[in-house]
Amino acid sequence: MLFGRLDRRMIYGMGTDVIEISRIRQASSRHGNRLALRVLSQREFEEWSGMSEPRRMEYLAGRFALKEAIAKAAGVGLGRLRMNAVDIHVCSSGLCVSFSTDLVGQAVWVQQKWHVSLSHTGSVAFAVAVCEQPAP
């Protein structure tokens, strides 16, 4: 029981990812803003644009890792998930996930509850994503 009531939710999927920030830095130096535009939602890109180094690369690597973890938890891989259609933002409960309207209605996992966590050091970014669904 959770807070006096039975919680009837099940795990739909779980994904993790870890990436070296130096790989994102190298790709970004080769491709300029194209990498950030492919990975970040419009809101994230605007936030990222106002950052200075090294925070910009930490942010980009973290978002890349978290969106990869979301794709794994959803069971679709990055081939079927546009990274920039996923927005990661700070909310009252920590990090929250929202999806662009063109994804809503296309996949059951878009409408589920997500739990995400992101951490980074000076050299790596690590992310975990768990997708819940109501119990049958």
N, C-alpha and C positions, 0 to 999 in steps of 0.2 A: 504494500500500500504506500501511496505517496501522498502526504498531506491529508490523510484520512479518507482517501478514495482509491479505488482500484484503478490503476493506470493500465489501459487496454491497448497498448501500442506495441508494435513489433519492429525489429530492425529490417529494413528493406535492403540496405547495402552499406558497406563501409569501405572507405578508400584512404590511402595514405600516399604521400609523395615527399621526396626530399630532393633538393636541387642545389648545386653549388652556385653561389651568387656570381662567381667569376665567369661561369658559362653564360649567364644572362648579360653580364657586362660586355663580354666579347661579342655576343650576338647583337646587342644593342649598338655597339660601336660599328659593326659591319652594316647594320640595316637602319640605323637612326631611329626615328620615331615609329617606323613601320611595325616593329616588334611590339611596342607599347600599344599601338592602335589595334593590333590583332589580339592582344591579351586583355586589355583593360576596357571596361565599359566606358561610356562617355563621361559619367560622373567621376569614375576612378581616374581617367586620363586627365581631367581637369585638376583633380587633387594632386596627381603625380607631377603635372607640369609646374606646379608651384613649389615643388620640393627641390632641395639642393643635394648634391652628392655628399656622402654615400647613401643617404636615405632613399634616393630615387631607385637605386638598384636593389636595395633590400625590399622596398615596397613592390617593385615589379616581380622580383623573384618569389616573394611570398604569395602574391596573387596568382602567379603561374602555378606554383606548387599546390595551392588550395583549389584552383579550378581543375587541375589534373586529378586531385583526390576526389573532387565532386564527380568528375566523369567516371572514375573507377567505381565509386559508390553507386552511381546510377547504372553501371554496367554497360555504358555506351562507348567509352573511350573518347579521345579527343577528335576522332574522325567524324563523330556525330554530334559533337557539342562545340558550338562556337564560343570560344572563351569570352569574347567581348559581349556576349548575350547574358553573361552572369555578372551580377554586381555584388560585391562584398562590401559591407559598410558596418560601421560601429553603431550599435543600438543599445538600449538599456540593459540587455542581457549579455552583451559582449559583441561578438561578430555575428551578423545576420546575412542571409543569402536571399537575393531576389533575382528573378529571371525576366528577360525582356518579353514583351507581350507576344512576340511571334513564336516563342517556345511554349507559352501557356496553352494548354489544351492539346499539345502534340504528344506529350509523354506523361505518364502517371507520376513519375518521380518529381516532376516540376511542382506538383501540387502538394507534395509531402512536406513534413517538418524536417528541417535540417539542423544539425549540430556541427559546428565547425570550430577548429582551433588552428592557430598559426603561430609559429615561433621561428626566430632566426638568430643566428650568431653573426659574427663578422664574415663568416665564410659559407654558411649554408642556411637554407630556409626549409622548414619542415611543416607539413600540414596534415591534418586528419579531418575527414568528413564522414558523418554518419547520417543516413537518411532513415527516417521513421515512417511507418505507415500504420493506420488503425488496424487492430487485430480483427480477424474475420468474425 
